[in-house]
Amino acid sequence: MKFLTEYRNPELVKHYLSEIEKTATKPWNIMEICGGQTHSLVKNGLLELLPKNVRMIHGPGCPVCVTPISLVDKAIELMEKNAILCSFGDMVRVPGSKKSLLQAKADGGDLRILYSPLEAVKIAEQNPEKEVVFFAVGFETTAPSNALSVVHAQKLGLKNFSLLVSHVLVPPAMEAILSDEFCNIDAFLGAGHVCTIMGTSEYFPLAEKYKIPIVISGFEPADLLEAIYHAVVQLEKGEHKVENCYTRLVKDEGNPAAKNVVNEIFEVGEQEWRGIGKIPESGLVFREKYGDYDAFRKFNIKTENIVEENRCIAGDILKGIKKPFECPEFGKSCNPGNPLGAPMVSSEGACAAYYHYS
């Protein structure tokens, strides 16, 4: 398959591994920001193939993992109040403070697992007597389709459709990590799918302010090793540039049409990250004129500060402080069938990656 199989070429992978080993003369810590990249690194055994002085640190790049516990609880409350809750499949087994969405469905709640928020609009159109809420979770990547669902609902004149939004933004999370006094990150791999939407311009101030290389990467083995190689080259030279190694999909300007529809519906605001806390200007919230589609306003939802399961170290894992296998509960009381935290159950969670592939 064009643009896929060639990036799994064993000879190309060997070439980049050889170049990284020859180039890296010092120990370097590189954080991949995206959970999809983490899964690829672990699944393809790249962590074991990299030289020992190039250490990959897993970042908070799983939107499901950073969705607050209280928001999962509020989604369940809406189901218990007879609303139809719609969600992507990766959210349904994430534990809230008492149970997951799937457990709430087993208790009689109306949960619909969808592939697109536009399907939720159709459900609202077909069920005018019921409130239909789409649980809108994600980074910049899924924001355009969620924004389009609001545009579509407005055109249809629907009054029974809303979004429960937990949209987080990548650059503010990177800055929060870099500004931490215990940060030991030397370079970042940027998430290619996020940059397909947002472009590369927001990374330049970060690279300059913190004197750190940021290399945009894809997700296949050769993609990741190429980006790691470019990051190591910069580090060895003492450079701190933004480089785009995913040019087959990422353009500097991103996707203007997608950004326009997101900016029409949403604005930047404070967002709470599960396991991390509140980060200023790190999320998307509804603009005032689209407040009728905001489930927070419509149902007067107030989020609460709920403490994570005390045996779960998801916060340290999401910050890159610890690896999943350093958790004493990993693979024991915490496993995909009984997850203590979101990183064990999410399709992009670091704990799930280590459990299944490492």
VONU-19205 format. One record per residue: x, y, z of N, C-alpha, C in turn. Coordinates in steps of 0.2 Angstrom, whole numbers, padded with zeros to 4 digits, always signed. Example, Ala and Ser with C-alpha at 12.3 -4.5 7.8 and 13.67 -1.06 7.14 Angstrom:
BEGIN
+0066-0028+0039+0062-0022+0039+0066-0016+0039/+0064-0011+0035+0068-0005+0036+0064+0000+0039/
//
This chain:
BEGIN
+0004-0006+0000+0000+0000+0000+0004+0006+0000/+0003+0011-0005+0007+0017-0005+0007+0021+0001/+0013+0023+0003+0014+0027+0009+0013+0023+0015/+0013+0017+0015+0013+0013+0021+0018+0007+0021/+0018+0003+0016+0023-0003+0016+0030-0001+0016/+0031+0005+0012+0038+0007+0011+0041+0010+0018/+0036+0012+0022+0039+0014+0029+0039+0009+0034/+0038+0002+0032+0039-0003+0036+0045-0008+0033/+0049-0005+0028+0054-0008+0025+0060-0010+0030/+0061-0016+0031+0066-0018+0036+0073-0015+0034/+0075-0014+0028+0082-0012+0026+0082-0004+0028/+0076-0001+0027+0076+0006+0029+0076+0007+0036/+0073+0003+0040+0073+0003+0047+0080+0002+0050/+0084-0003+0047+0091-0005+0049+0095+0001+0047/+0094+0005+0042+0098+0010+0040+0098+0016+0045/+0091+0017+0047+0091+0023+0052+0093+0021+0059/+0093+0015+0061+0095+0012+0067+0103+0013+0067/+0106+0011+0061+0113+0012+0061+0116+0019+0061/+0112+0024+0058+0114+0031+0058+0113+0034+0065/+0107+0032+0068+0106+0034+0075+0112+0032+0080/+0114+0026+0079+0119+0023+0083+0126+0027+0082/+0127+0028+0076+0134+0032+0074+0134+0039+0076/+0128+0042+0076+0127+0049+0077+0127+0051+0085/+0124+0047+0089+0122+0048+0096+0129+0047+0100/+0132+0052+0102+0138+0051+0107+0137+0052+0114/+0131+0055+0115+0129+0057+0122+0122+0054+0124/+0120+0053+0130+0113+0051+0132+0108+0056+0130/+0103+0054+0127+0098+0059+0125+0091+0056+0127/+0086+0060+0130+0080+0059+0131+0075+0062+0126/+0071+0058+0123+0067+0061+0118+0060+0058+0119/+0055+0063+0120+0048+0061+0121+0044+0061+0115/+0041+0056+0114+0035+0056+0108+0029+0058+0112/+0026+0063+0109+0020+0066+0112+0013+0062+0111/+0013+0057+0106+0007+0054+0104+0007+0047+0106/+0001+0045+0109+0000+0038+0111+0001+0033+0105/-0002+0035+0099-0001+0031+0093+0006+0029+0092/+0011+0034+0093+0018+0033+0092+0021+0029+0097/+0018+0029+0103+0020+0025+0109+0019+0018+0107/+0013+0016+0104+0011+0010+0103+0015+0007+0097/+0017+0011+0092+0021+0009+0087+0028+0007+0089/+0031+0011+0093+0037+0010+0096+0038+0003+0100/+0033+0002+0104+0033-0004+0108+0031-0010+0104/+0026-0010+0100+0023-0015+0096+0029-0018+0091/+0033-0013+0088+0038-0015+0083+0045-0016+0086/+0045-0016+0093+0051-0018+0096+0057-0012+0095/+0055-0006+0093+0060-0001+0092+0063+0001+0098/+0060+0001+0104+0063+0003+0110+0069-0002+0112/+0069-0008+0110+0075-0013+0111+0080-0012+0106/+0078-0010+0100+0083-0009+0095+0087-0003+0095/+0084+0003+0098+0088+0009+0098+0094+0008+0103/+0099+0012+0101+0105+0012+0106+0103+0014+0113/+0107+0011+0118+0105+0013+0125+0105+0020+0127/+0109+0024+0123+0110+0031+0125+0104+0035+0122/+0100+0032+0118+0094+0036+0116+0088+0033+0119/+0085+0037+0124+0080+0034+0128+0073+0038+0126/+0068+0034+0124+0061+0037+0123+0057+0037+0129/+0054+0043+0130+0050+0044+0136+0043+0045+0133/+0038+0042+0136+0031+0042+0133+0027+0048+0136/+0024+0052+0132+0021+0058+0134+0013+0057+0135/+0010+0063+0137+0003+0062+0138-0002+0063+0132/+0001+0060+0126-0003+0061+0120-0008+0056+0119/-0012+0054+0124-0018+0050+0123-0024+0054+0126/-0028+0057+0121-0034+0061+0124-0039+0057+0129/-0040+0051+0127-0044+0047+0132-0041+0046+0139/-0034+0045+0139-0031+0045+0145-0031+0051+0150/-0032+0057+0146-0031+0063+0150-0038+0066+0151/-0043+0063+0149-0050+0065+0150-0052+0064+0158/-0054+0069+0161-0055+0069+0169-0060+0064+0171/-0058+0061+0177-0063+0056+0180-0070+0059+0180/-0070+0065+0183-0077+0068+0184-0081+0069+0178/-0078+0070+0172-0081+0070+0166-0084+0064+0164/-0081+0058+0165-0084+0052+0164-0090+0051+0168/-0089+0053+0175-0095+0052+0179-0101+0057+0177/-0099+0063+0174-0105+0067+0172-0108+0064+0166/-0104+0061+0161-0107+0057+0156-0112+0052+0158/-0110+0048+0163-0114+0043+0166-0121+0046+0169/-0120+0051+0172-0126+0055+0175-0131+0057+0170/-0128+0059+0164-0133+0061+0158-0137+0054+0156/-0133+0049+0156-0137+0043+0154-0142+0041+0159/-0140+0042+0165-0145+0040+0171-0151+0045+0171/-0150+0050+0167-0156+0055+0167-0160+0054+0160/-0159+0049+0157-0162+0047+0151-0160+0050+0145/-0154+0053+0145-0151+0055+0138-0148+0049+0135/-0148+0050+0128-0144+0045+0124-0137+0048+0123/-0132+0044+0126-0125+0046+0126-0122+0043+0120/-0118+0046+0116-0115+0044+0110-0107+0045+0111/-0103+0040+0109-0096+0040+0111-0092+0036+0106/-0086+0038+0104-0082+0033+0101-0080+0027+0106/-0078+0022+0103-0078+0016+0107-0072+0016+0112/-0067+0020+0111-0061+0020+0115-0063+0023+0122/-0068+0026+0123-0070+0029+0129-0074+0025+0134/-0077+0020+0131-0083+0016+0135-0080+0012+0140/-0074+0010+0141-0072+0006+0146-0067+0010+0151/-0066+0016+0150-0062+0020+0154-0065+0021+0161/-0062+0019+0166-0065+0019+0173-0067+0027+0175/-0073+0028+0178-0074+0034+0181-0073+0033+0189/-0076+0036+0193-0074+0035+0200-0078+0029+0203/-0083+0027+0199-0087+0021+0202-0088+0016+0196/-0089+0018+0190-0090+0013+0185-0088+0016+0178/-0088+0013+0173-0087+0015+0166-0093+0016+0162/-0093+0019+0156-0099+0020+0152-0102+0013+0150/-0098+0008+0149-0100+0002+0147-0104-0001+0153/-0101-0001+0159-0105-0003+0165-0112+0000+0166/-0112+0007+0165-0118+0011+0165-0123+0008+0160/-0120+0007+0154-0125+0004+0149-0128-0003+0151/-0124-0007+0154-0126-0013+0157-0131-0012+0162/-0131-0007+0166-0136-0005+0171-0142-0002+0168/-0143-0001+0161-0149+0001+0158-0148+0008+0155/-0142+0011+0155-0141+0017+0151-0141+0016+0144/-0143+0022+0140-0143+0021+0133-0137+0024+0130/-0132+0020+0129-0125+0021+0126-0125+0019+0119/-0123+0023+0114-0122+0022+0107-0115+0023+0105/-0112+0017+0103-0105+0018+0101-0104+0019+0093/-0101+0025+0092-0102+0027+0085-0095+0028+0082/-0095+0029+0075-0088+0030+0072-0088+0038+0070/-0093+0042+0070-0093+0049+0068-0098+0053+0072/-0096+0059+0074-0101+0063+0078-0107+0065+0073/-0107+0064+0067-0112+0065+0062-0118+0060+0063/-0116+0054+0065-0121+0049+0067-0125+0051+0073/-0122+0054+0077-0126+0057+0083-0131+0062+0081/-0129+0066+0076-0134+0071+0074-0140+0067+0071/-0139+0062+0067-0144+0058+0064-0148+0055+0069/-0145+0053+0075-0149+0050+0080-0154+0055+0084/-0151+0061+0084-0155+0066+0087-0161+0068+0083/-0160+0068+0076-0165+0069+0071-0170+0064+0072/-0168+0058+0073-0173+0052+0073-0177+0051+0080/-0174+0055+0085-0177+0054+0092-0178+0061+0095/-0183+0065+0092-0184+0072+0094-0186+0073+0101/-0189+0067+0104-0191+0068+0111-0186+0066+0116/-0180+0065+0114-0174+0063+0118-0168+0068+0117/-0165+0069+0123-0158+0073+0122-0153+0068+0120/-0149+0070+0115-0143+0066+0112-0137+0070+0114/-0132+0067+0117-0126+0070+0119-0120+0066+0116/-0116+0069+0112-0110+0066+0110-0104+0068+0114/-0101+0063+0117-0095+0064+0121-0089+0065+0117/-0087+0072+0116-0082+0074+0111-0075+0075+0114/-0071+0069+0114-0065+0069+0117-0060+0069+0111/-0054+0072+0112-0049+0072+0107-0044+0078+0107/-0039+0077+0103-0034+0082+0102-0037+0086+0096/-0032+0090+0093-0034+0094+0087-0037+0090+0081/-0035+0084+0081-0037+0079+0076-0044+0078+0075/-0048+0077+0081-0055+0076+0080-0059+0082+0081/-0056+0088+0082-0060+0094+0083-0064+0096+0077/-0061+0095+0071-0065+0098+0065-0072+0094+0064/-0071+0087+0065-0078+0083+0064-0083+0085+0070/-0080+0086+0076-0085+0088+0081-0088+0095+0080/-0084+0099+0077-0087+0106+0076-0092+0105+0070/-0090+0101+0065-0095+0100+0059-0102+0098+0061/-0102+0093+0067-0108+0091+0069-0112+0096+0072/-0109+0101+0075-0113+0107+0077-0116+0111+0072/-0112+0112+0067-0114+0116+0061-0120+0112+0057/-0119+0105+0057-0125+0101+0054-0131+0102+0058/-0130+0101+0065-0136+0101+0069-0140+0108+0069/-0136+0113+0068-0139+0120+0068-0143+0121+0061/-0140+0118+0056-0144+0119+0049-0150+0115+0049/-0150+0109+0053-0156+0105+0054-0161+0108+0059/-0159+0113+0063-0163+0116+0068-0164+0112+0074/-0160+0107+0075-0161+0102+0081-0159+0106+0088/-0164+0105+0092-0163+0108+0099-0161+0102+0104/-0161+0096+0102-0160+0091+0107-0153+0087+0106/-0148+0091+0103-0141+0088+0102-0136+0093+0105/-0131+0090+0108-0126+0094+0111-0120+0090+0112/-0114+0093+0113-0108+0090+0114-0105+0091+0121/-0103+0085+0124-0099+0085+0131-0092+0086+0129/-0089+0091+0129-0082+0092+0126-0077+0092+0131/-0072+0088+0129-0065+0087+0132-0060+0087+0127/-0059+0093+0124-0054+0093+0119-0048+0097+0122/-0042+0093+0121-0036+0096+0123-0031+0097+0117/-0027+0102+0119-0022+0104+0114-0015+0102+0115/-0011+0100+0110-0004+0098+0111+0001+0103+0114/+0002+0109+0110+0007+0113+0112+0007+0115+0119/+0001+0117+0122+0001+0119+0129+0003+0113+0134/+0002+0107+0132+0004+0101+0136+0012+0101+0136/+0014+0102+0130+0022+0102+0129+0025+0107+0133/+0022+0113+0133+0025+0118+0137+0024+0117+0145/+0019+0114+0147+0018+0112+0154+0024+0107+0156/+0025+0102+0152+0030+0098+0153+0037+0101+0153/+0039+0105+0149+0045+0109+0148+0046+0113+0154/+0041+0116+0156+0042+0121+0162+0042+0118+0169/+0041+0112+0169+0042+0108+0175+0049+0108+0177/+0051+0109+0184+0058+0110+0186+0061+0103+0186/+0057+0097+0185+0061+0091+0185+0061+0088+0178/+0059+0092+0173+0059+0090+0166+0066+0088+0164/+0067+0082+0161+0073+0080+0158+0073+0078+0150/+0068+0081+0147+0067+0080+0140+0072+0084+0136/+0075+0081+0131+0080+0084+0127+0077+0086+0120/+0072+0082+0118+0069+0084+0111+0062+0080+0111/+0058+0083+0107+0051+0080+0106+0050+0077+0099/+0046+0072+0098+0043+0070+0092+0036+0073+0092/+0034+0077+0087+0028+0080+0086+0023+0075+0083/+0017+0075+0085+0012+0070+0082+0009+0072+0075/+0011+0068+0070+0009+0069+0063+0002+0071+0062/-0002+0067+0065-0010+0068+0063-0012+0075+0066/-0010+0077+0072-0011+0083+0075-0009+0089+0070/-0003+0088+0068+0000+0093+0063-0003+0094+0056/-0006+0088+0054-0010+0088+0048-0016+0093+0048/-0019+0094+0054-0024+0099+0055-0021+0106+0057/-0017+0106+0062-0014+0113+0065-0008+0116+0061/-0005+0112+0057+0002+0114+0054+0007+0114+0059/+0012+0118+0058+0019+0118+0062+0020+0124+0066/+0016+0130+0064+0018+0136+0067+0018+0137+0074/+0014+0133+0078+0013+0134+0085+0019+0131+0089/+0023+0127+0085+0029+0124+0088+0035+0128+0088/+0036+0133+0084+0042+0137+0083+0043+0141+0090/+0038+0144+0093+0039+0148+0099+0042+0143+0105/+0039+0137+0105+0042+0132+0110+0049+0130+0109/+0051+0129+0102+0057+0127+0101+0062+0132+0103/+0060+0139+0101+0065+0144+0103+0065+0146+0110/+0059+0146+0114+0059+0147+0121+0063+0142+0125/+0062+0136+0123+0065+0131+0128+0072+0128+0124/+0074+0130+0119+0080+0128+0115+0080+0120+0114/+0074+0118+0111+0073+0111+0111+0071+0109+0104/+0074+0104+0101+0072+0101+0094+0065+0098+0095/+0061+0100+0090+0054+0097+0089+0054+0094+0082/+0053+0088+0081+0053+0084+0075+0046+0081+0073/+0042+0083+0068+0036+0080+0067+0037+0074+0064/+0033+0069+0066+0034+0062+0064+0028+0058+0062/+0028+0053+0058+0023+0049+0057+0022+0043+0062/+0020+0037+0060+0018+0032+0065+0021+0025+0063/+0024+0025+0057+0027+0018+0055+0034+0018+0057/+0037+0012+0058+0044+0011+0061+0049+0016+0057/+0049+0016+0051+0054+0020+0047+0052+0028+0049/+0046+0030+0049+0044+0036+0051+0047+0039+0057/+0046+0034+0062+0048+0036+0069+0056+0036+0070/+0059+0031+0066+0067+0031+0067+0070+0037+0063/+0067+0039+0057+0069+0045+0054+0069+0051+0058/+0063+0052+0061+0062+0058+0066+0067+0058+0072/+0068+0052+0075+0073+0051+0080+0080+0053+0078/+0081+0050+0072+0088+0052+0069+0089+0060+0068/+0084+0063+0065+0084+0070+0065+0085+0074+0071/+0081+0071+0076+0082+0074+0083+0089+0074+0086/+0092+0068+0085+0098+0066+0088+0103+0071+0084/+0103+0071+0078+0107+0076+0074+0107+0083+0077/+0101+0085+0078+0100+0092+0080+0104+0093+0087/+0102+0088+0092+0105+0088+0098+0113+0088+0098/+0115+0084+0094+0123+0083+0094+0126+0090+0091/+0122+0093+0087+0125+0099+0084+0123+0105+0089/+0119+0104+0094+0117+0110+0098+0112+0114+0095/+0108+0111+0090+0102+0115+0087+0096+0114+0090/+0091+0119+0089+0084+0118+0091+0079+0120+0086/+0078+0116+0081+0073+0118+0076+0067+0114+0076/+0062+0117+0072+0056+0113+0071+0057+0110+0064/+0057+0103+0064+0058+0099+0057+0052+0095+0056/+0050+0095+0049+0044+0091+0047+0047+0085+0043/+0046+0079+0047+0048+0073+0043+0042+0069+0041/+0036+0072+0041+0030+0069+0039+0027+0073+0033/+0031+0075+0028+0029+0080+0023+0024+0077+0018/+0023+0070+0018+0018+0067+0014+0011+0069+0016/+0010+0071+0022+0004+0073+0025+0003+0080+0028/+0009+0082+0031+0009+0088+0035+0012+0094+0031/+0008+0099+0030+0010+0105+0027+0011+0111+0033/+0015+0115+0031+0016+0121+0037+0010+0124+0039/+0005+0125+0034-0001+0129+0036-0006+0124+0039/-0005+0118+0039-0010+0113+0041-0016+0113+0036/-0022+0112+0039-0028+0111+0035-0032+0118+0036/-0032+0123+0032-0036+0129+0033-0043+0128+0034/-0046+0124+0030-0053+0123+0031-0055+0120+0037/-0051+0115+0040-0053+0112+0046-0052+0117+0052/-0046+0121+0051-0045+0126+0057-0051+0131+0057/-0053+0133+0051-0058+0138+0051-0065+0135+0054/-0067+0129+0053-0073+0127+0056-0072+0126+0064/-0066+0124+0066-0065+0123+0073-0065+0130+0077/-0062+0135+0073-0062+0142+0076-0069+0145+0076/-0073+0143+0072-0080+0146+0072-0084+0143+0078/-0083+0137+0079-0087+0134+0085-0084+0135+0092/-0077+0134+0092-0074+0134+0098-0069+0139+0099/-0067+0141+0105-0061+0145+0107-0057+0142+0112/-0051+0144+0113-0046+0141+0118-0048+0143+0125/-0048+0138+0130-0049+0139+0137-0045+0135+0141/-0046+0135+0148-0043+0131+0152-0046+0124+0152/-0041+0119+0153-0044+0112+0153-0040+0108+0158/-0044+0104+0161-0041+0099+0166-0039+0093+0162/-0033+0090+0164-0030+0084+0161-0030+0079+0167/-0033+0073+0166-0033+0068+0171-0025+0066+0172/-0024+0066+0179-0017+0064+0181-0012+0069+0181/-0014+0075+0178-0009+0081+0177-0012+0087+0181/-0018+0088+0180-0021+0094+0183-0023+0099+0178/-0025+0105+0180-0028+0110+0175-0022+0114+0172/-0022+0115+0165-0017+0118+0161-0021+0124+0158/-0018+0130+0159-0022+0136+0156-0021+0136+0148/-0026+0138+0145-0027+0139+0138-0025+0132+0134/-0027+0126+0137-0025+0120+0134-0030+0116+0131/-0036+0119+0131-0042+0115+0128-0046+0120+0124/-0051+0116+0121-0056+0120+0117-0063+0120+0120/-0066+0126+0121-0073+0127+0124-0077+0130+0119/-0084+0129+0120-0089+0132+0115-0088+0140+0115/-0089+0143+0110-0090+0150+0109-0097+0152+0112/-0098+0158+0114-0105+0159+0117-0111+0158+0112/-0110+0160+0106-0115+0160+0101-0117+0153+0100/-0113+0148+0102-0115+0141+0101-0117+0137+0107/-0118+0141+0112-0119+0138+0119-0125+0134+0119/-0130+0134+0115-0135+0129+0115-0133+0122+0114/-0127+0121+0111-0125+0115+0109-0120+0112+0114/-0119+0116+0119-0114+0115+0125-0117+0111+0130/-0116+0104+0131-0119+0101+0136-0118+0103+0143/-0112+0106+0144-0110+0109+0151-0115+0115+0153/-0117+0119+0148-0122+0124+0149-0129+0122+0149/-0130+0117+0145-0137+0115+0144-0140+0111+0150/-0135+0107+0153-0137+0103+0159-0134+0105+0165/-0131+0112+0165-0128+0115+0171-0123+0110+0174/-0119+0107+0170-0114+0102+0173-0108+0106+0176/-0106+0104+0182-0101+0107+0186-0096+0101+0187/-0090+0101+0185-0085+0096+0186-0082+0096+0193/-0080+0091+0196-0077+0091+0203-0070+0088+0203/-0067+0089+0208-0060+0086+0208-0060+0080+0212/-0059+0074+0208-0060+0067+0210-0053+0064+0210/-0051+0062+0216-0044+0059+0216-0044+0052+0213/-0038+0051+0209-0037+0045+0205-0036+0039+0210/-0038+0033+0208-0037+0027+0212-0030+0027+0214/-0029+0027+0221-0022+0028+0224-0017+0023+0222/-0019+0017+0220-0014+0012+0217-0011+0014+0210/-0015+0018+0207-0013+0020+0200-0008+0025+0199/-0003+0025+0195+0002+0030+0194+0002+0033+0187/-0005+0033+0185-0006+0036+0178-0003+0043+0177/-0003+0047+0182-0001+0054+0182+0006+0054+0180/+0010+0050+0184+0018+0049+0183+0019+0047+0176/+0015+0042+0173+0016+0039+0167+0015+0044+0161/+0009+0048+0162+0007+0053+0157+0012+0059+0157/+0016+0060+0162+0021+0065+0162+0027+0063+0160/+0028+0056+0159+0034+0054+0157+0039+0052+0162/+0037+0053+0169+0041+0052+0175+0043+0044+0176/+0038+0040+0174+0039+0033+0175+0036+0029+0169/+0039+0023+0168+0036+0019+0163+0031+0014+0166/+0027+0011+0162+0021+0007+0164+0024+0001+0169/+0029-0002+0167+0031-0008+0171+0034-0006+0178/+0035+0001+0179+0037+0003+0185+0031+0003+0190/+0025+0002+0188+0020+0003+0192+0019-0004+0196/+0018-0005+0202+0018-0011+0206+0012-0015+0204/+0006-0012+0201+0000-0015+0200+0000-0017+0193/+0005-0015+0188+0005-0017+0181+0005-0024+0180/-0001-0026+0176-0001-0033+0174-0004-0038+0180/-0005-0035+0186-0007-0038+0191-0015-0036+0193/-0016-0032+0198-0022-0030+0199-0025-0025+0193/-0020-0022+0189-0022-0018+0184-0020-0021+0177/-0025-0023+0173-0025-0026+0167-0031-0024+0162/-0030-0025+0156-0036-0023+0152-0043-0025+0154/-0043-0031+0157-0050-0033+0159-0052-0029+0166/-0047-0027+0169-0049-0023+0176-0044-0017+0176/-0045-0012+0172-0040-0006+0172-0041-0002+0178/-0036+0000+0182-0036+0005+0187-0036+0012+0184/-0033+0013+0179-0032+0019+0176-0033+0019+0168/-0035+0025+0165-0036+0025+0158-0030+0023+0153/-0024+0024+0155-0018+0021+0151-0018+0014+0150/-0022+0010+0154-0022+0003+0153-0027+0000+0148/-0032+0005+0147-0038+0002+0143-0039+0006+0136/-0036+0012+0136-0036+0016+0130-0032+0013+0124/-0035+0013+0118-0031+0010+0112-0024+0014+0111/-0023+0020+0114-0017+0023+0113-0013+0024+0120/-0016+0021+0125-0013+0021+0132-0006+0018+0132/-0001+0020+0136+0005+0017+0136+0005+0011+0140/+0001+0010+0145+0001+0004+0149-0002-0002+0145/-0007+0000+0141-0010-0005+0136-0005-0007+0131/-0001-0003+0129+0005-0004+0124+0010-0009+0127/+0012-0008+0133+0017-0012+0136+0014-0019+0138/+0007-0019+0140+0004-0025+0142+0003-0030+0136/+0001-0027+0130+0000-0031+0124+0006-0033+0120/+0011-0029+0120+0017-0030+0116+0024-0030+0119/+0025-0028+0125+0031-0028+0128+0033-0034+0131/
//
